[in-house]
Amino acid sequence: MNYQLHHRTYANVISRGPGGCGVALLIYLSWFFLSADLAQADAIRFAPAWDKGWQYSKREGSCFLSLPIVAYGEARFVANGIEPTGFELQANKDMHKAGTLSVGSYAPSWHPEAPVRQSLGAMTHIEGGGAVARAALAADMLLALQQGLHLELAGTAWFNDGSEVAIELAAINMGSAFADFLACAQTNIKVAWQTLSRTRITYDVAQHHLDDNGRRQLRALVQYVLQDPAVDKVFVDGHTDDNGGDLANRKLAKARATEVAAYLQNQGLQAEQIVVRFHGAAYPVADNKTAEGRAQNRRTTVRLERQSAEQLALN
């Protein structure tokens, strides 16, 4: 691809920035950017740091595959083992109008598929700077980069001339960084399985409604199940302590399990995946003679079951 280096000055950006933040925008008095041979001449384009390329890192349990964007910020893929791999565009300063950024791939001039261009979808703009892509779009973006294609993330500028602001991504030194990122993501998935494959929701005395912590636990479980095709069944088992009679406890256990199952379906699981059972006080995990033991026994357990590799291959 033939790139030309352009220099452009925006005094109007400094004087008419949103929220009166002209002083903070002085760093953009002079912008250097790359424009591709297929791009519009009036687009403001930001290019990756070609001398650095993609970089792998891990922070607070999450894996990152990041690419610095000169004078703009950073592009990065994120994997934490619970949610599907996502993509984030981090901007030092917000340059786009509210709405979406289009995402497209194109073959550079040296690529055998040149000059093919393809629309991949749209990212959601984040107020304050940057954008995020849902998992399916992030996967398509990562695949395009692995195939040697370039990406263009484009949206309309907030400042007065309404120019297009585009960010270019390319697979610069991506090989080893991607391998480290993938290994990290796979490790996180194993850890997530160990954490989420047996989830326990607890309750106050005689209660069956989910609290905020219970809903948070179940959302994490659903996010994991939706990205792991091997998970075949989700067993939901309601339990109680031994306060009350057998019939009342079975009714309470059923209410607990039924509400958990309904929440799982509401978050995206299919009804046919879920098996609901309720046992009353029949299976304690702690001594019902103590308050601490009874608190542990007031629970709904959610257990994930995976298909074998052979079963999965047949589907």
Secondary structure, DSSP 8 states (H G I E B T S, - for coil): ---EEEEEE-HHHHHS-GGG-TTGGGGGSEEEEEE-TTS-TT-EEE-B-TTT--EEEEETTEEEEEEEETTTEEEEEEE-SSS--EEEEEESS--B-SSEEEEEEE--TTSTTTT-EEEEEEEEE-TTS-EEE-HHHHHHHHHHHHTT-EEEEEEEBSSTT--EEEEEE--TT-HHHHHHHHHHHHHHHHHHHHHHSEEEEE--TT--S--HHHHHHHHHHHHHHHH-TTEEEEEEEE---SSS-HHHHHHHHHHHHHHHHHHHHHTT--GGGEEEEE-TTSS-SS-TTSHHHHHHHSEEEEEEEE--HHHHHH-
